[in-house]
């Protein structure tokens, strides 16, 4: 879910908006990632709330960072895309008819990030200005500059998984003009194949965002992570007997939710990870040397560009009223993180 800017941070160095607030206000807003209409409603409400708090009008919800609005958009410093689901059965679809795993974990994250870009850019600009001011003060002998690289960008952190190594896309993703096959619900293999495909999409999306935003000079970085094998209720979709056995055994070998979340927190808050030059990290640890090499498919720049284009196509179709998707209703539940 999207969080309001100014999260808590740690460590020394320059005081920036990212690490100035030690304690903040926590609020909850509804966002059903299996329904793009809910994603859009959430983004609209979030931007309106932020604009109202700043005393202005809501910012435009557009994919273009340069979209104009009647007042500056609210500032968002960190967005964590953390949805996780094992579809409980093959054939599950989102409200728009997409295969559930890819639709909820990949397309919805792309759409949410696209809608919140005005706020992310505003947050990044604020951080860049604070970083520049701190550097200028340090240069004048005022100290406080700190080391470890710049932090002049907002951060988008997306939870992927080592499971992306088993993900694959039908050849239609790169060959068919409308991106049929995997992305429109015809593939209904469920469970691990669905999860692996969606997590591969998360890594592709992160790497492509890093390339695009860096080239465009957008003050937003993109990182992704494998949090480890984490014991959450995402495993609740297993058959009852197997589920009980799994929870009994896994408690001794899997990470807790707090331990898995620590990797995410490092990407969100550690100094240097907001440096545009470092955008596009795939992390499984707490330091730069703990970053990992993603799968060959995840490092395929042509595939990543095509996946981005397909996501944009479906978002455009939804906003135009076409709905998108491969038909069929939502249907059923699944194990969620």
C-alpha positions in Angstrom: 0.0 0.0 0.0 1.1 3.6 -0.5 2.4 5.4 2.5 2.5 9.1 3.2 5.9 10.7 2.9 8.4 11.3 5.7 8.8 7.8 7.2 11.2 7.1 10.0 14.8 6.6 9.2 18.1 5.9 11.0 21.7 6.6 10.9 23.7 9.8 10.8 24.4 12.2 8.0 22.3 15.1 6.7 18.9 15.7 8.1 16.4 15.2 5.3 12.6 14.9 5.3 13.1 11.1 4.9 14.8 10.7 8.3 13.6 13.8 10.1 10.3 12.2 11.4 10.9 9.6 14.0 7.3 9.1 14.9 4.4 9.7 12.4 0.7 9.2 12.0 -0.5 5.8 10.6 -3.7 5.6 8.7 -5.3 2.8 6.7 -7.1 3.2 3.3 -8.8 0.4 1.4 -7.1 -0.8 -1.8 -8.1 -4.1 -3.4 -5.3 -5.0 -5.9 -7.5 -7.6 -7.6 -9.7 -4.7 -8.9 -8.2 -1.8 -10.9 -11.2 0.3 -10.0 -10.3 0.0 -6.4 -6.7 0.9 -7.2 -7.9 4.0 -9.0 -10.2 5.0 -6.1 -7.4 4.5 -3.6 -5.0 6.7 -5.6 -7.6 9.4 -6.1 -8.5 9.4 -2.4 -4.8 9.4 -1.4 -3.9 12.3 -3.6 -7.0 14.3 -2.5 -6.2 13.7 1.1 -2.6 14.8 0.7 -3.7 17.9 -1.3 -6.3 18.8 1.3 -3.7 18.6 4.0 -1.5 21.0 2.0 -4.4 23.3 1.5 -4.7 22.8 -2.3 -6.7 20.9 -4.9 -6.2 17.2 -5.7 -3.3 16.4 -8.1 -4.0 14.8 -11.5 -3.8 11.0 -11.5 -1.8 10.5 -14.7 1.1 8.4 -15.8 3.0 11.5 -16.8 5.1 13.1 -14.1 4.6 16.5 -15.8 0.8 16.4 -15.6 -0.5 19.7 -14.5 -3.0 20.3 -11.7 -4.4 23.3 -10.0 -2.0 23.0 -7.1 1.2 21.1 -6.3 0.6 17.4 -5.7 1.1 15.9 -2.2 4.6 14.6 -1.4 5.2 10.9 -1.3 8.7 9.7 -0.4 8.3 5.9 -0.3 5.9 3.5 -2.0 6.1 -0.2 -1.1 4.4 -2.6 -3.5 4.0 -5.6 -1.3 1.0 -7.6 -2.4 1.5 -11.4 -2.4 -1.0 -14.1 -3.2 -0.9 -17.8 -4.1 -4.1 -18.3 -6.2 -6.1 -21.0 -4.4 -7.0 -22.7 -7.6 -6.3 -22.5 -11.3 -8.4 -20.2 -13.3 -8.9 -17.4 -10.7 -9.3 -14.0 -12.3 -9.3 -10.4 -11.2 -12.3 -8.1 -11.5 -11.1 -7.1 -14.9 -10.6 -10.8 -16.0 -6.8 -11.0 -15.7 -5.1 -14.1 -14.4 -5.1 -13.5 -10.6 -1.4 -13.7 -9.9 -0.2 -11.4 -12.6 -3.2 -9.1 -12.4 -3.0 -8.5 -8.6 0.7 -8.7 -8.0 2.1 -7.1 -11.2 -0.5 -5.1 -13.3 -2.1 -3.5 -10.2 1.3 -2.5 -8.8 2.2 -0.9 -12.1 -1.1 1.0 -12.2 -0.8 2.2 -8.6 2.7 3.4 -9.2 1.6 5.2 -12.4 -1.2 6.9 -10.6 1.0 8.1 -7.7 3.8 9.3 -9.8 2.9 13.0 -9.4 3.3 12.6 -5.6 6.4 10.5 -5.9 8.1 13.1 -8.2 7.1 15.9 -5.7 8.6 13.9 -2.9 11.7 13.2 -4.9 12.1 16.9 -5.7 11.8 17.7 -2.0 14.5 15.2 -1.1 16.8 16.4 -3.8 16.5 20.0 -2.6 17.2 18.9 1.0 20.2 16.9 -0.2 21.6 19.8 -2.2 21.1 22.2 0.7 22.9 19.8 3.1 25.8 19.4 0.6 26.1 23.2 0.2 26.2 23.6 4.0 28.9 20.9 4.3 30.9 22.6 1.6 30.7 25.9 3.5 32.1 24.2 6.6 28.7 23.7 8.2 29.1 19.9 8.5 26.2 17.5 8.5 26.7 16.3 5.0 27.3 12.7 5.9 28.6 10.0 3.6 27.3 7.0 1.8 26.0 8.6 -1.4 23.1 10.8 -2.2 19.5 10.4 -1.2 17.8 12.9 -3.6 15.0 10.7 -4.8 11.8 9.1 -3.7 11.8 5.3 -3.5 9.5 2.6 -5.0 10.3 -0.8 -3.4 8.6 -3.9 -4.8 8.6 -7.2 -3.1 9.6 -9.9 -5.5 10.9 -13.4 -4.6 13.6 -15.9 -5.4 10.6 -17.7 -7.0 10.9 -15.4 -9.9 13.6 -17.8 -11.1 10.9 -20.3 -12.0 8.7 -17.7 -13.7 8.2 -17.6 -17.5 6.0 -15.8 -20.0 4.5 -17.2 -23.1 6.2 -16.1 -26.3 3.2 -14.0 -27.1 4.4 -11.3 -24.6 7.1 -10.3 -27.0 5.6 -11.3 -30.3 1.8 -10.5 -30.2 0.8 -6.9 -30.7 -1.9 -7.1 -27.9 0.1 -9.2 -25.5 -2.2 -12.2 -25.4 -1.6 -15.4 -23.6 -0.2 -15.0 -20.1 -1.4 -11.4 -19.6 -5.1 -11.9 -20.6 -6.0 -14.9 -18.5 -5.7 -17.8 -20.9 -2.9 -19.3 -18.8 -4.6 -20.9 -15.8 -2.0 -23.2 -14.2 -2.4 -21.7 -10.7 -0.3 -21.7 -7.5 3.5 -21.8 -8.0 3.5 -21.1 -11.8 1.2 -18.1 -11.3 3.3 -16.8 -8.4 6.6 -17.3 -10.2 5.3 -15.5 -13.3 4.1 -12.5 -11.2 7.3 -12.2 -9.3 9.3 -12.3 -12.5 7.1 -9.5 -13.7 7.9 -7.5 -10.5 11.7 -7.8 -11.2 11.2 -6.9 -14.9 9.1 -3.9 -13.8 11.7 -2.7 -11.3 14.6 -2.9 -13.7 12.6 -1.2 -16.5 11.4 1.6 -14.2 15.0 2.2 -13.1 16.2 2.5 -16.7 13.3 4.7 -17.8 13.2 7.1 -14.8 17.0 7.5 -14.8 17.0 8.4 -18.6 14.1 10.8 -18.1 15.7 12.5 -15.1 12.7 11.5 -12.8 13.7 11.9 -9.1 12.4 8.4 -8.2 14.4 5.2 -7.8 13.1 1.6 -8.1 14.4 -1.4 -6.1 13.1 -4.9 -5.6 13.9 -7.7 -3.1 13.7 -11.3 -2.1 12.6 -11.1 1.6 13.5 -14.7 2.3 11.1 -17.6 2.9 8.7 -15.8 5.3 6.1 -17.5 7.4 2.9 -15.6 6.8 -0.7 -16.6 5.9 0.1 -16.6 2.2 0.6 -20.4 2.8 -3.0 -20.8 4.0 -4.3 -22.1 0.7 -2.5 -25.4 1.0 -4.7 -28.5 1.7 -5.6 -28.7 5.5 -3.3 -31.7 6.3 -0.4 -30.3 4.4 -1.0 -26.8 5.7 -0.7 -28.0 9.4 2.4 -30.0 8.6 3.9 -27.1 6.8 3.3 -24.6 9.6 4.7 -27.0 12.2 7.9 -27.6 10.2 8.4 -24.2 8.7 8.4 -22.4 12.0 11.9 -23.8 12.6 13.4 -22.9 9.2 11.5 -19.8 7.8 11.9 -16.2 8.7 9.3 -14.2 10.6 7.4 -11.4 9.0 9.5 -8.9 11.0 12.7 -10.5 9.7 11.5 -10.4 6.1 10.3 -6.8 6.5 13.8 -5.8 7.7 15.1 -6.3 4.1 12.4 -4.0 2.8 13.1 -1.4 5.5 16.7 -1.4 4.5 15.9 -0.5 0.9 13.4 2.1 2.1 15.5 3.8 4.7 19.2 3.2 4.4 21.3 6.1 3.3 22.5 5.8 -0.3 19.6 3.7 -1.5 17.9 6.9 -2.6 20.8 7.6 -5.0 19.5 7.6 -8.6 22.8 6.0 -9.7 22.0 2.9 -7.6 18.4 2.5 -8.8 17.5 -1.0 -9.9 18.8 -3.1 -7.0 17.6 -6.6 -6.4 18.4 -7.2 -2.7 18.3 -10.2 -0.4 20.2 -8.6 2.5 21.1 -5.4 4.4 24.1 -4.1 2.6 25.1 -3.3 -1.0 27.3 -6.4 -1.2 24.2 -8.5 -0.3 22.4 -7.6 -3.5 21.8 -10.5 -5.8 21.8 -11.2 -9.5 18.3 -11.8 -10.9 17.5 -14.6 -13.3 18.5 -14.3 -17.0 14.8 -13.7 -17.9 14.6 -10.9 -15.4 17.6 -9.2 -16.9 16.2 -9.4 -20.5 15.9 -5.7 -21.3 13.7 -6.4 -24.4 11.3 -8.5 -22.3 11.2 -5.9 -19.6 10.4 -3.1 -22.1 7.7 -5.2 -23.7 6.2 -6.1 -20.3 6.1 -2.4 -19.5 4.4 -1.5 -22.8 1.8 -4.3 -22.2 1.0 -3.0 -18.7 0.7 0.6 -20.1 -1.6 -0.7 -22.8 -3.9 -2.4 -20.3 -4.0 0.6 -18.0 -4.8 2.9 -20.9 -7.6 0.5 -21.9 -9.0 0.4 -18.4 -9.0 4.2 -18.1 -10.7 4.5 -21.5 -13.5 2.3 -20.3 -12.5 -0.8 -22.2 -11.8 -2.8 -19.0 -9.1 -5.0 -20.5 -8.5 -8.6 -19.4 -9.4 -11.9 -20.8 -13.0 -12.0 -19.7 -14.6 -13.7 -16.8 -15.2 -12.6 -13.2 -13.0 -12.3 -10.2 -13.8 -15.5 -8.4 -12.5 -17.0 -5.2 -9.9 -16.2 -2.7 -6.3 -17.1 -2.1 -3.4 -17.0 0.3 -2.3 -13.5 0.8 0.7 -11.9 2.5 
